[in-house]
Amino acid sequence: MPDDLRHYSRQTTVRLIVGGILLIFLVGGGLILYFYGSGALALGFLCFLAGLTPVVLIVFILSLLEWIVKRERDN
């Protein structure tokens, strides 16, 4: 067990999120490809990326705010 539990928790959360996204891409993309073809697969990836964009922006903004707060606390 690691000494820094916050780091361990953050690392585990990131791994779960990346694994879930990969699972959706691989399994979902494979099923779309199997049933509908490559044109639908391209559109499916485009829709998934469009849906993921707001989430990525929110995470980026929150990470930026966290970095600013940590930097100001040190001063």
C-alpha positions, -999 to 999 in steps of 0.1 A, spaced: 0 0 0 14 34 -10 21 61 16 3 89 -2 -33 78 -4 -45 109 -23 -20 101 -51 -31 65 -51 -68 75 -53 -62 99 -81 -41 74 -100 -68 47 -96 -95 71 -108 -76 81 -139 -69 45 -147 -106 36 -144 -117 65 -166 -92 57 -193 -102 20 -192 -139 30 -195 -132 52 -225 -111 25 -241 -138 0 -235 -164 22 -251 -142 29 -281 -132 -7 -287 -164 -26 -279 -188 1 -290 -167 8 -321 -164 -29 -329 -201 -34 -326 -209 -4 -348 -183 -16 -374 -198 -51 -373 -234 -41 -377 -233 -9 -397 -199 -5 -415 -170 18 -415 -190 50 -424 -211 46 -393 -179 39 -372 -164 72 -383 -196 90 -374 -198 72 -341 -163 83 -331 -171 118 -342 -202 119 -320 -183 103 -290 -156 130 -293 -181 157 -295 -198 145 -264 -165 141 -246 -154 177 -254 -174 195 -227 -162 170 -201 -126 175 -210 -130 213 -209 -145 212 -175 -118 189 -161 -92 213 -177 -107 244 -161 -110 227 -127 -74 215 -129 -63 250 -138 -81 265 -108 -66 239 -85 -31 247 -98 -38 285 -92 -50 279 -57 -21 256 -48 4 282 -62 -12 310 -42 -12 290 -9 25 285 -12 31 323 -15 
